[in-house]
């Protein structure tokens, strides 16, 4: 059974470093992060990108999506599965849905 909870904040430790590794789509880069959910619970995660220079812009985008309420954490049978962002089409481009 799937259960989604809204992500309210994404934190990155000041001393966190971007490291190289394998992503779902091949070689890429990781930045360790912490997801803060609407119920106050926290889960370890990471921001990933294929290119190192894309990690920080992705962090900024994910933080904005979490702040406007469009980003959720998915749980299956009570175990953290991953994150998702809800989008809608607006003037021919995808825009995060705010809640």
Secondary structure by P-SEA (a helix, b strand, c coil): cbbbbbbccccccccbbbbbbbcccccbbbbbbbbbccccbbbbbbbbcccccaaaaaaaaaaaaaaaccbbbbbccccccbbbbbbbbcccbbbbbcc
